[in-house]
Amino acid sequence: MQNREILLWGIGLATPFFLVFGALSDKVGRKWIMLTGMLLGVIFYRPIFSTMLTAADAKEWAKGDVVFLKEESKVVQHGKDSVIQIATQYKAANGSKFTRLVTDTLKNNSQASIIKANERAVYQDKILSPSLKWKFIGLVWVMIIFVTMVYGPVAAFLVELFPTKIRYTSMSLPYHIGNGVFGGLVPFIATLLSATYTQDPLVGLWYPIIIAAVCFVIGALYLRNKIDEQVDD
């Protein structure tokens, strides 16, 4: 539930900036607003996601001072084996809440190995404190601002690239290649990288970062800075 709330607040607060950067590009040009958005993404995507990953790590919360809230246990019989689940809810020092789920198999009803069970503990049902929730909203807002810097001016930028006779085809082809091919492959390639390089949980970010970096270099070298050009040819 908090995931949706964070995304909705972040998107809602950042959406007006599509208009802001579109209007600004009419005055100062499209090129450097778009390229600045790309460059900021290249520089800050990994630090932002790393901050979010660390801040939401309930395993780290559990290492500090915590307050016990409640505990629930459940035993399920599988033949001669009994699977026991103990869910304990805590409140961390930062005000966030989380549940620590310990699962173990009691073969022939023998005593469970507490050490091994603790090593397999799962931390779930995290509820961020208000301050941490707004921190996440701010980080999501910042990342969407990078997007608005590119997408605010891009429609006018594409219109100005081509004469009227070939404008629709000329705009449509690169736009849909960019979104459909490069953008559409993000989930697949990010998942592939994460499955291949398991030590780095953020390795999937390298694909959009590299694409943005390449676009920045090519754009800086070859694009002209267009300022509200006359396009009714």
QUIVENGI-V421213 format. One record per residue. N is the residue number from 1. RES is the residue in one small letter. SS is DSSP state (helix for helix, strand for strand, loop for the rest). OMEGA is omega in radians with two decimals (* if undefined). BURIAL is # if it has 24 or more other C-alpha atoms within 12 Angstrom, else .. Layout:
# QUIVENGI-V421213
[[N | RES | SS | OMEGA | BURIAL] [N | RES | SS | OMEGA | BURIAL]]
This chain:
# QUIVENGI-V421213
[[1 | m | loop | 3.13 | .] [2 | q | helix | 3.10 | .] [3 | n | helix | 3.14 | .] [4 | r | helix | -3.12 | .] [5 | e | helix | 3.13 | .] [6 | i | helix | -3.14 | #] [7 | l | helix | -3.11 | #] [8 | l | helix | 3.10 | .] [9 | w | helix | -3.13 | #] [10 | g | helix | 3.14 | #] [11 | i | helix | -3.11 | #] [12 | g | helix | -3.12 | .] [13 | l | helix | -3.08 | .] [14 | a | helix | -3.04 | #] [15 | t | helix | 3.13 | #] [16 | p | helix | -3.09 | .] [17 | f | helix | 2.94 | #] [18 | f | helix | 3.12 | #] [19 | l | helix | -3.10 | .] [20 | v | helix | -3.09 | .] [21 | f | helix | 3.04 | #] [22 | g | helix | 3.12 | #] [23 | a | helix | 3.13 | #] [24 | l | helix | -3.12 | #] [25 | s | helix | 3.06 | #] [26 | d | helix | -3.07 | #] [27 | k | helix | -3.04 | .] [28 | v | helix | 3.14 | .] [29 | g | loop | -3.07 | #] [30 | r | loop | -2.89 | #] [31 | k | helix | -2.96 | #] [32 | w | helix | 3.01 | #] [33 | i | helix | -3.14 | #] [34 | m | helix | -3.11 | #] [35 | l | helix | 3.07 | #] [36 | t | helix | 3.08 | #] [37 | g | helix | 3.10 | #] [38 | m | helix | -3.11 | #] [39 | l | helix | 3.11 | #] [40 | l | helix | 3.07 | #] [41 | g | helix | 3.11 | #] [42 | v | helix | -3.06 | #] [43 | i | helix | -2.90 | .] [44 | f | helix | -3.10 | #] [45 | y | helix | -3.11 | #] [46 | r | helix | 3.09 | #] [47 | p | helix | -3.14 | .] [48 | i | helix | -3.14 | #] [49 | f | helix | 3.09 | #] [50 | s | helix | 3.09 | .] [51 | t | helix | 3.13 | .] [52 | m | helix | -3.12 | #] [53 | l | helix | -3.13 | .] [54 | t | helix | -3.08 | .] [55 | a | helix | -3.09 | #] [56 | a | loop | -3.10 | #] [57 | d | loop | -3.10 | #] [58 | a | helix | 3.10 | #] [59 | k | helix | 3.07 | #] [60 | e | helix | 3.08 | .] [61 | w | helix | -3.06 | #] [62 | a | helix | 3.14 | #] [63 | k | helix | 3.13 | .] [64 | g | loop | 3.11 | .] [65 | d | loop | 3.12 | .] [66 | v | strand | 3.11 | #] [67 | v | strand | 3.11 | .] [68 | f | strand | 3.13 | .] [69 | l | strand | 3.12 | .] [70 | k | strand | -3.14 | .] [71 | e | strand | 3.09 | .] [72 | e | strand | 3.13 | .] [73 | s | strand | -3.11 | .] [74 | k | strand | 3.12 | .] [75 | v | strand | 3.11 | .] [76 | v | strand | -3.10 | .] [77 | q | strand | 3.05 | .] [78 | h | strand | -3.09 | .] [79 | g | loop | 3.11 | .] [80 | k | loop | -3.10 | .] [81 | d | strand | 3.07 | .] [82 | s | strand | 3.09 | .] [83 | v | strand | -3.13 | #] [84 | i | strand | 3.09 | #] [85 | q | strand | 3.11 | #] [86 | i | strand | 3.14 | #] [87 | a | strand | -3.11 | #] [88 | t | strand | -3.14 | #] [89 | q | strand | -3.14 | #] [90 | y | strand | 2.97 | #] [91 | k | strand | -3.08 | #] [92 | a | strand | -3.11 | #] [93 | a | loop | -3.13 | .] [94 | n | loop | 3.11 | #] [95 | g | loop | 3.13 | .] [96 | s | loop | 3.12 | #] [97 | k | strand | 3.10 | #] [98 | f | strand | 3.11 | #] [99 | t | strand | 3.11 | #] [100 | r | strand | -3.08 | #] [101 | l | strand | 3.11 | #] [102 | v | strand | -3.14 | #] [103 | t | strand | 3.11 | #] [104 | d | strand | 3.10 | #] [105 | t | strand | 3.11 | #] [106 | l | strand | -3.10 | .] [107 | k | strand | -3.12 | .] [108 | n | loop | 3.13 | .] [109 | n | loop | 3.07 | .] [110 | s | loop | -3.07 | .] [111 | q | loop | -3.12 | .] [112 | a | loop | 3.05 | .] [113 | s | loop | -3.05 | .] [114 | i | helix | -3.10 | .] [115 | i | helix | -3.13 | .] [116 | k | helix | 3.13 | .] [117 | a | helix | 3.13 | .] [118 | n | helix | 3.11 | .] [119 | e | helix | -3.13 | .] [120 | r | loop | -3.09 | .] [121 | a | loop | 3.12 | .] [122 | v | strand | 3.13 | #] [123 | y | strand | -3.02 | #] [124 | q | strand | 3.11 | .] [125 | d | strand | -3.14 | .] [126 | k | strand | 3.06 | #] [127 | i | strand | -3.07 | #] [128 | l | loop | 3.03 | #] [129 | s | loop | -3.14 | .] [130 | p | helix | -3.13 | .] [131 | s | helix | 3.14 | .] [132 | l | helix | 3.10 | #] [133 | k | helix | 3.14 | #] [134 | w | helix | 3.02 | .] [135 | k | helix | 3.12 | .] [136 | f | helix | 3.09 | #] [137 | i | helix | 3.12 | #] [138 | g | helix | 3.14 | #] [139 | l | helix | 3.07 | #] [140 | v | helix | 3.11 | #] [141 | w | helix | -3.14 | #] [142 | v | helix | -3.12 | #] [143 | m | helix | 3.11 | #] [144 | i | helix | 3.05 | #] [145 | i | helix | 3.07 | #] [146 | f | helix | 3.14 | #] [147 | v | helix | -3.11 | #] [148 | t | helix | 3.11 | #] [149 | m | helix | 3.11 | #] [150 | v | helix | -3.01 | #] [151 | y | helix | 3.07 | #] [152 | g | helix | -3.13 | #] [153 | p | helix | -2.88 | #] [154 | v | helix | -3.13 | #] [155 | a | helix | 3.11 | #] [156 | a | helix | 3.13 | #] [157 | f | helix | -3.14 | #] [158 | l | helix | 3.10 | #] [159 | v | helix | -3.08 | #] [160 | e | helix | -3.10 | #] [161 | l | helix | -2.95 | #] [162 | f | loop | 3.06 | .] [163 | p | loop | -3.02 | .] [164 | t | helix | -3.03 | .] [165 | k | helix | -3.09 | .] [166 | i | helix | -2.96 | .] [167 | r | helix | -3.04 | .] [168 | y | helix | -3.14 | .] [169 | t | helix | -3.09 | .] [170 | s | helix | 3.09 | .] [171 | m | helix | -3.02 | #] [172 | s | helix | -3.06 | .] [173 | l | helix | -3.13 | .] [174 | p | helix | -3.13 | .] [175 | y | helix | -3.09 | .] [176 | h | helix | 2.99 | .] [177 | i | helix | 3.14 | .] [178 | g | helix | -3.11 | .] [179 | n | helix | -3.04 | .] [180 | g | helix | -3.08 | .] [181 | v | helix | -3.10 | .] [182 | f | helix | 3.12 | .] [183 | g | helix | -3.11 | .] [184 | g | loop | -3.13 | .] [185 | l | loop | -3.10 | .] [186 | v | helix | -3.13 | #] [187 | p | helix | -3.11 | .] [188 | f | helix | -3.08 | .] [189 | i | helix | 3.11 | .] [190 | a | helix | 3.10 | #] [191 | t | helix | 3.12 | .] [192 | l | helix | 3.13 | .] [193 | l | helix | -3.13 | .] [194 | s | helix | 3.13 | .] [195 | a | helix | -3.10 | .] [196 | t | helix | -3.11 | .] [197 | y | loop | -2.99 | .] [198 | t | loop | -3.10 | .] [199 | q | loop | -3.09 | .] [200 | d | loop | -3.12 | .] [201 | p | loop | -3.12 | .] [202 | l | loop | -3.06 | #] [203 | v | loop | 3.14 | #] [204 | g | loop | 3.14 | #] [205 | l | helix | -3.07 | #] [206 | w | helix | -3.14 | #] [207 | y | helix | 3.11 | #] [208 | p | helix | 3.12 | #] [209 | i | helix | 3.14 | #] [210 | i | helix | 3.11 | .] [211 | i | helix | 3.13 | #] [212 | a | helix | 3.13 | #] [213 | a | helix | 3.12 | #] [214 | v | helix | 3.11 | .] [215 | c | helix | 3.13 | #] [216 | f | helix | -3.11 | #] [217 | v | helix | -3.14 | .] [218 | i | helix | -3.14 | .] [219 | g | helix | -3.13 | .] [220 | a | helix | -3.08 | .] [221 | l | helix | -2.90 | .] [222 | y | helix | -3.11 | .] [223 | l | loop | 3.00 | .] [224 | r | loop | 3.13 | .] [225 | n | loop | -3.09 | #] [226 | k | loop | -3.14 | #] [227 | i | loop | 3.02 | #] [228 | d | loop | -3.09 | #] [229 | e | loop | 3.06 | .] [230 | q | loop | -3.02 | .] [231 | v | loop | -3.09 | .] [232 | d | loop | 3.12 | .] [233 | d | loop | * | .]]
